[in-house]
């Protein structure tokens, strides 16, 4: 837990969001197996949000990279299991920290599709797809619901 505390403090102090700096789960805990990436990512998202508090100054984002594909991918994932099936097994999920009013990240989310994930109704899921040279690069962003 000490690693996430240090990372949050350093991110706020250095304004890491200006560089879109993140931290991958294996940097927080190198013993995490890839089969646990999503559950541990959600755990760190929860713990990080507890550390940030409820004043809505900052938001933590869990970013999950999905495998790159060559044909239009399925966008309508409805469960954590479906996300796991499409996850890039070479890239651990990462956490980002943004001020609530960060316009760059807000614009990113506006370009995303919203997913309805039945397993976690207390979170918001966003699906981003970028196409480069006929390859589809895909990411899921997970945020806690605002109160």
BELKAVEN-V812298 format. One record per pair of residues at least 6 apart in sequence whose C-alpha atoms are under 6 Angstrom apart, sorted by the first residue. I is the first residue (numbers start at 1). J is the second residue. Records with the same first field share a line. If there is no record, write none. Layout:
I=J + J
This chain:
3=28
17=98
22=95 + 96
23=94 + 95
24=92 + 93 + 94
25=94
57=99 + 100
58=98 + 99 + 100
59=97 + 98 + 100
60=96 + 97
61=95 + 96 + 142 + 143
62=94 + 95 + 141 + 142
63=93 + 94 + 140 + 141
64=93 + 139 + 140
65=88 + 139
66=86 + 87 + 88 + 138 + 139
67=86 + 87 + 88
68=136 + 137
69=135 + 136
70=135
78=116 + 117
79=117 + 118 + 119
112=126 + 127 + 128
113=126 + 127
114=125 + 126
115=125 + 126
122=145
123=143 + 144 + 145
124=142 + 143 + 144 + 145
125=141 + 142
126=140 + 141
127=139 + 140
128=138 + 139
129=137 + 138
130=136 + 137
